[in-house]
């Protein structure tokens, strides 16, 4: 399982650190307004720190713009001038094409769009349309192959495994697990939970990584494995 930290001191952990070309002239200073420079730098910083781009709302809050249409206007200008690339079918699909400081082209690795799911109701598939909130682009080198989904973590039951309240986990869709796997599982009518998988005969044991929480014991017929955790995205 990989962990992608968003702490700036740790440096960007993405597949986009290689810069093509050279030069030290600050092209953005002459081609963009101060507000557009601010937006471009914020997008680049957020992709570097979190592994995925910010939303329009987050961009507006960061640069002091309350109107989403104004943010969209600045993004359109950045796209027209070649600084970013957008996919109109995916709101979060923002890609920085030119370095905000030097104007040099940015080389990127492959990107996968991973659906962020909300509360997973018992009896539904984790990828059911009702569960998907949005799709986020992530570096493929940190996700691997297979069908993936992302889930926001609630609570402190996995802190000793380095998974904190508010983090996001990326999981590969699969209905089974091996002992010791970190899984996203559904129990009865409860929401999906992230735990370490174990079993004793026909009893599934979902172990927390926090001594303040007790393991969950359930007959295997009452537990549904949605997927195995492959990456943790640290919240800021």
Secondary structure, 3 states (H helix, E strand, C coil): CEEECCCHHHCCCCCCCCECCCCCCCHHHHHCCHHHHHHHHHHHHHHHHHCCCCCHHHHHHHHCCCCHHHHHHHHHHHHHCCCEEECCCCCCCEEECECCCCCCEECCCCEEEEEEECCCCCCCCCCCCCCEEEEEEEEHHHCCCCCEEEEECCCCCCHHHCCCCCCEEEEEECCCCCCCCEEEEEECCCCCEEEEEEEECCEEEEECCCCCCCCEEEEHHHEEEEEEEEEEECCC
